Amino acid sequence: MSSTTFAARGSKADIESGLGFQPKLDADGLIPAIVTDADSGEVLMFAFMNTEALSLSIKSGLAHFWSRSRGALWKKGEESGNMLNIVEMRTDCDQDVLWLRVTVSGDGVACHTGQRSCFYRSIPLQQDGDIVHTRLAMAPGAGTTR
């Protein structure tokens, strides 16, 4: 594991208005990352980064994440060829969330299921009755899996 560290968190004014990158990690040392298509704006996936994944992503321009289920660093697309090429990386006002605008190489799919986006199912809103048994629907534009 890399010992990469980022700048210490400063004052509220430094964090919200300054130009120093001072990411806020959670208790597990992770920061959430929202990934969207750089051209269309479509949300492709959501994952977490630790400092090593964040550092590798910044240095290489390829998205790396921390897999909570596997407890391991993960270079997105390393096995499938569907690499996430980072066009731009932003942080929010509190510097506790990242936004990656990417292009997807390979087959152009970001989800391990073969869908373009991990958000390929929608949840019906304003429904009557028992919400415990809510049925999901395929989101508009969701394709078939590989």
Helices and strands as residue ranges (DSSP letters): H 12-17, E 31-37, E 43-49, H 51-60, E 64-67, E 72-75, E 84-91, E 98-104, E 121-122, G 131-133, E 137-138
